[in-house]
Amino acid sequence: MLVLTRKKNESIILNDNIEITIVDVQGDQVRVGINAPKSISIYRKEIFLEIQAENKKAADVKSVDLKNLLK
């Protein structure tokens, strides 16, 4: 993991098209602004993990025997 130190209003550039800016620091909270193309999905980690879990559940559907289903 790369760890960088930034101050308020300082930025980090990723892949030439994503800019992460430290917007505010108050106590133990940091506000981060992200400027990225609309084609880039951006999620908080806890939401991303929930989405992954739901997608895994949806993909884990057992196959259905169509002949028995039609009876």
Residue pairs with C-beta under 8 A, 6 or more apart in sequence:
4 12
6 12
6 22
7 22
8 22
8 23
8 24
8 25
9 21
9 22
9 23
10 21
10 22
11 19
11 20
11 21
11 22
12 19
12 20
12 21
13 19
13 20
14 20
17 36
17 37
18 34
18 35
18 36
18 37
18 40
19 34
19 35
19 36
20 32
20 33
20 34
20 35
21 32
21 33
21 34
21 35
22 30
22 31
22 32
22 33
23 31
23 32
23 33
24 30
24 31
25 31
34 42
36 42
43 51
